[in-house]
Every structure is written in C-alpha cells, then in structure tokens.
C-alpha cells in the first residue's frame, strides 16, 4: 500500500491556505514532465474529491495525489519550510535518483 507523510508544518500551512481561500478539501499533488531532469511537482487545491486521486490525511490536513503520480511519490514526506524569505512545500522523496542543479526537477 502506498504511503505519504504530512508533517505538522505542512498540515498547518494547508489549513492556513484553505482558510484564506474560504474553500477546499486539501492540497492536490501531481507531477508533470518538466525541467532538465525529467519531472516537477505540480501543486493545486482539491476543491472536491476526485475518484482518480488517492488521499492521505495527517494532523487534520489532506493531501490528494494523482493516481498516475503515486508510484513516483510513494514513501514521500510533504513538509513546509521557511528559509530566509522563502516559504514553500518541500517533498522529501526517497524515489528520486537525480535532481537538477536548481532543484526544480527530478528523475525517478
């Protein structure tokens, strides 16, 4: 069975963003061919449940993963980090074999 972990920091940010929007069920994650290494993450909001998505829940927050991306994301941890002026969701993905220098794309 596939797994995806949501850190408390990521859950807090998901709640914050959904509260600001005033709607939504959670964070939607997929991947697309992109960049110099092969794939990049695509983040969006899940405003309704899509039967093609697999949902994961922790700390009261939900992350919906596109079924086609599940194999690439299996075992990943979704985190939210603050580094200086930058704030972003970070994926600690054990399936990554290589990343581009800028960190925008990856190979599995």
Residue pairs with C-beta under 8 A, 6 or more apart in sequence:
2 54
2 65
2 70
2 71
2 73
2 74
3 56
3 74
3 75
4 56
4 63
4 65
4 73
4 74
4 75
4 76
4 77
4 78
5 56
5 58
5 76
5 77
5 78
6 14
6 56
6 57
6 58
6 59
6 61
6 63
6 77
6 78
7 59
7 77
7 78
7 79
7 80
8 59
9 79
9 80
9 81
10 61
10 63
10 78
10 79
10 80
10 89
11 58
11 59
11 60
11 61
12 59
12 61
12 80
13 80
13 89
14 26
14 27
14 61
14 62
14 63
15 60
15 61
17 24
17 27
17 45
18 24
18 25
18 26
18 45
21 45
23 47
24 45
24 46
24 47
25 46
25 47
25 48
25 49
25 62
25 64
26 45
26 46
26 55
26 57
26 61
26 62
26 63
26 64
27 43
27 44
27 45
27 46
27 61
27 62
27 63
27 64
27 78
27 89
28 43
28 44
28 45
28 46
28 53
28 63
28 64
28 65
28 66
29 41
29 42
29 43
29 63
29 64
29 65
29 66
29 69
29 73
29 78
30 41
30 42
30 44
30 65
30 66
30 68
30 69
31 39
31 40
31 41
31 42
31 66
31 69
31 72
31 73
32 39
32 40
32 42
33 39
34 40
34 104
34 105
35 100
35 104
35 105
36 100
36 105
37 98
37 99
37 100
37 105
37 106
37 107
38 105
38 106
38 107
38 108
39 72
39 105
39 106
39 107
39 108
40 104
40 105
40 106
41 91
43 89
46 53
46 62
46 64
49 55
49 64
50 64
52 66
52 67
53 64
53 65
53 66
53 67
54 64
54 65
54 67
54 70
55 62
55 63
55 64
55 65
56 62
56 63
56 64
56 65
57 63
63 78
65 73
71 95
72 93
72 95
72 108
73 91
73 93
73 95
74 95
75 93
75 94
75 95
76 91
76 92
76 93
76 94
76 95
77 91
77 92
77 93
78 89
78 90
78 91
79 89
79 90
79 91
79 92
80 87
80 88
80 89
80 90
81 87
81 88
81 90
93 106
93 108
95 108
96 106
96 107
96 108
97 106
97 107
97 108
98 106
98 107
99 105
99 106
99 107
100 106
